[in-house]
Amino acid sequence: MKLEVVFKTTDFIAVNKPAGLLVHKSSYQKTRETTLADWIKKEFPQTKKVGDSPEFRPGIVHRLDKDTSGIILVALNQKYFDYLKKLFMSGGIKKNYLAVVSGEVKEKRGVINKAIGIKPGTTKRSVYSSKMSKEAITEFELLGNFEKNGQKFSLLSVRPLTGRTHQIRVHLASLGFPVAGDPIYGGKANKLSAPRLMLHALSLEFENESGGRIKLEALPPGDF
């Protein structure tokens, strides 16, 4: 497996994860597929003792869905892991995504403020209110509209201000503009509208321990 290391210091690395690569297995998963965690342990063996659950998440502070491409941070020591974890929990890391959505978005920009919870009787997330719903806020900006194979699409810059599971996908689908290629929140027809889930984690921006600003970008792959 060849992965692009976007940035590297003695404390952390930033990797451009390709779509289709699982970040890590869970304790209950029996899949044998190679994961980002497997690659990390091989290339950076010091991470085997870094993190809250290094056996499954060596140095991994946050995650991306399997079919989402883009930038992800990996701490190389426990001190920096704790530092990055604190930043993520406090909203100190600015995240920016690119999303191709089905349909013609006309608003130049907007804010989606809808709590997200697990839909009763399923494992899917939704904006329907429930006792387990949590606050979720997503900002978006329209970058352009286009047509392909007779279908209308829009390209959005998306910034999640909170970090709920599937937040961007659920929020955009709730507006009637699901991420193209999303089989879960866009329906069967939408799944066939694109070669894969058209969501890419473009950049991360945060303050390092010395007070300077770091902005890391991972260019989207060719299929995007």
HUZIPE-V318042 format. One line per field, one symbol per residue. ss: DSSP state (a for helix, b for strand, c for the rest). phi: phi as a letter, one per 40 degrees, with the letter a starting at -180 (. if undefined). burial: + if it has 9 or more other C-alpha atoms within 8 Angstrom, else -. Layout:
ss=???
phi=???
burial=???
This chain:
ss=cccbbbbbcccbbbbbbccccbccccccccccccbaaaaaaaacaaaaaccccccccccbccccccccbbbbbbbccaaaaaaaaaaaaacccbbbbbbbbbccccccbbbbbccbbbccccccbbcccccccbccbbbbbbbbbbbbccbbbbbbbbbbccccccaaaaaaaaccccbcccccccaaaaacccccccbbbbbbbbbcccccbbbbbccccccc
phi=.bbcccaabcbabbbccccgbccacccccbcbccbcdccccccbdcccbbhcaccbbcgccaabddccchcacbcbacccdcccccccccgcbcbbbbbcbchbcbccaabbbbcbaccdgbbccacccacccbdabbbabccibabafgbcbbbbcbbccbbcdfdccccccccgbccdgcccbbgcccdccacaccbbccabbaccccgccbbbbbcccdcc
burial=----++-+--+++++++++-+++++---------+++++++----++++++--+-++++++----+++++++++++++-+++-++-++--+++++++++++++++--------++++++-----+++-----+-+++++++++-+------+++++++++++----++++++++--+++++++-+++--++-++-++++++++++++--------+++-+----
